[in-house]
Every structure is written in structure tokens, then in C-alpha cells.
Amino acid sequence: MKIKYFQDTDTLHIEFTDADIFETKDLDENMLLDIDANGNICGITLEHAKQRADFPHFSFEQIAA
């Protein structure tokens, strides 16, 4: 998984897998969902990220099984 924030455009992109994108769906005017040929989510793009998410706060936690 890769998370990229583009400060110049205030865009956040979360890539779950590097599979080829088959389709990009508009969830609303500022959120895009990338889908592969099997219908799996490849990534999410969020425009105006600072307004829509709690930036710059970010945490990651992996829970053991």
C-alpha cells in the first residue's frame, strides 16, 4: 500500500495494489475510486484533502492475528 499527498493540489491518493486500473468511478465531485478488471479496489483519490480529512494527523497500526 502506498499513500501519497500532493501538497500543491491538496490531493491524497491511497494505492492498495499496483494492479492495472480497469475503471475509475466518481463517488462524488472530489473522490475517485480505481477498480481493476475483477472489481477489486485498487486505489482512492481524494481532492481537497485538508477539508475532507484530518490532516496532517495520520497513524498506522497493524494488529497481530
C-alpha positions as CSV (number, residue, x, y, z in Angstrom):
1,M,0.0,0.0,0.0
2,K,1.2,3.5,-0.9
3,I,-0.1,6.8,0.4
4,K,0.8,10.0,-1.4
5,Y,-0.1,13.5,-0.6
6,F,0.3,16.2,-3.3
7,Q,0.5,19.5,-1.4
8,D,0.4,21.7,-4.5
9,T,-3.1,20.3,-5.4
10,D,-4.2,19.2,-1.9
11,T,-4.8,15.7,-3.3
12,L,-4.5,12.5,-1.3
13,H,-4.0,9.2,-3.2
14,I,-4.1,5.8,-1.5
15,E,-3.0,2.9,-3.6
16,F,-4.0,-0.5,-2.3
17,T,-2.4,-2.5,-5.1
18,D,-0.5,-1.8,-8.3
19,A,-2.9,-3.8,-10.5
20,D,-4.0,-2.3,-13.8
21,I,-6.9,0.1,-13.4
22,F,-9.9,-1.0,-15.5
23,E,-12.3,1.8,-14.4
24,T,-12.3,4.9,-12.3
25,K,-15.6,5.7,-10.7
26,D,-16.6,9.2,-9.4
27,L,-18.0,8.7,-5.9
28,D,-18.7,12.5,-5.7
29,E,-17.1,15.5,-7.3
30,N,-13.9,15.2,-5.2
31,M,-13.5,11.5,-4.7
32,L,-12.4,8.8,-7.2
33,L,-12.3,5.1,-6.9
34,D,-10.0,3.0,-9.1
35,I,-11.2,-0.5,-9.9
36,D,-9.4,-3.4,-11.5
37,A,-10.9,-5.8,-14.1
38,N,-12.1,-8.1,-11.4
39,G,-14.0,-5.4,-9.5
40,N,-11.4,-5.0,-6.7
41,I,-10.5,-1.6,-5.4
42,C,-7.0,-0.5,-6.5
43,G,-7.0,3.0,-5.0
44,I,-8.8,6.1,-3.8
45,T,-8.1,9.7,-4.8
46,L,-9.4,12.5,-2.6
47,E,-9.4,16.1,-3.8
48,H,-9.4,19.0,-1.3
49,A,-8.0,16.5,1.2
50,K,-7.4,19.0,4.0
51,Q,-11.1,19.9,4.0
52,R,-12.3,16.3,4.0
53,A,-9.8,14.5,6.2
54,D,-8.0,15.2,9.5
55,F,-4.7,16.4,8.0
56,P,-1.8,16.4,8.9
57,H,-2.7,13.7,11.6
58,F,-2.0,10.2,10.3
59,S,-1.5,6.9,12.2
60,F,-1.0,3.4,11.1
61,E,-1.5,0.4,13.4
62,Q,-1.1,-3.3,12.4
63,I,-2.9,-5.7,14.7
64,A,-1.5,-9.1,15.2
65,A,-3.8,-12.0,14.4
